[in-house]
Amino acid sequence: MIFLTHNQPLHEVNLGWHPKAEDLLWRPDLQEQKVSQNGAVNVRYRSGMKGQLVERFRELVAEHLPSCRIRYAF
């Protein structure tokens, strides 16, 4: 499981392709800017938020897909 790296240019493209899905991906209320190692400006979940989301996802998988094992999440 991989949490997406997102940025403004990708956001603009996605608005044209999948505007409803982008409502779930582009969440400034949950995200903060980050400069990646290559210098790109991306967004990530605010400090502490990603851990909470991963834990909730694990709970949902355990409840609805108990035979599905999550090997790693980042």
DOTORVEX-766347 format. One line per 4 residues: their letters; for each residue z, y, x of C-alpha. Coordinates in Angstrom, 3 decimals, m for minus. Layout:
% residues N
A = Z Y X; ...
***
This chain:
% residues 74
MIFL = 0.000 0.000 0.000; m0.988 3.350 1.449; m0.087 6.737 0.041; m3.131 8.982 0.207
THNQ = m3.689 11.811 2.615; m5.135 14.648 0.604; m6.491 18.112 1.375; m8.084 21.113 m0.339
PLHE = m11.743 20.169 0.356; m11.180 16.632 m0.968; m9.368 18.100 m3.969; m12.417 20.243 m4.789
VNLG = m14.761 17.226 m4.527; m12.477 15.089 m6.683; m12.317 17.760 m9.371; m16.054 17.281 m9.837
WHPK = m15.923 13.499 m9.811; m12.618 12.555 m11.451; m10.751 15.597 m12.794; m8.242 13.525 m14.798
AEDL = m7.358 11.386 m11.785; m6.991 14.503 m9.682; m4.201 15.639 m12.010; m2.208 12.714 m10.588
LWRP = m3.223 13.190 m6.951; m2.994 16.968 m6.495; 0.663 17.738 m7.190; 1.757 20.932 m5.388
DLQE = 5.139 20.570 m7.089; 5.671 17.310 m5.141; 3.674 18.017 m1.989; 3.833 20.179 1.122
QKVS = 1.255 21.142 3.733; 1.024 19.224 6.987; m1.218 19.708 10.014; m2.449 16.326 11.218
QNGA = m2.987 15.323 14.847; m6.678 16.226 14.582; m5.831 19.727 13.330; m6.767 19.129 9.689
VNVR = m4.562 20.735 7.057; m3.507 18.054 4.580; m0.771 17.637 2.028; 1.950 15.014 1.925
YRSG = 4.830 14.287 m0.365; 7.808 16.558 0.235; 10.557 15.237 2.486; 12.429 12.443 0.723
MKGQ = 9.966 12.235 m2.161; 7.763 9.530 m0.657; 10.727 7.205 m0.141; 11.742 7.638 m3.765
LVER = 8.186 6.950 m4.944; 7.851 3.849 m2.766; 11.163 2.516 m4.077; 10.111 3.109 m7.702
FREL = 6.772 1.415 m7.025; 8.580 m1.602 m5.543; 10.786 m1.781 m8.648; 7.762 m1.705 m10.952
VAEH = 5.978 m4.402 m8.960; 9.076 m6.613 m9.014; 9.382 m6.138 m12.769; 5.730 m6.579 m13.747
LPSC = 4.250 m8.648 m10.895; 7.138 m10.657 m9.447; 4.785 m13.024 m7.608; 3.158 m10.090 m5.748
RIRY = 4.807 m9.458 m2.385; 4.517 m6.041 m0.751; 4.198 m6.520 3.002; 4.348 m2.844 3.978
AF = 4.107 0.610 2.485; 3.300 3.870 4.268
***
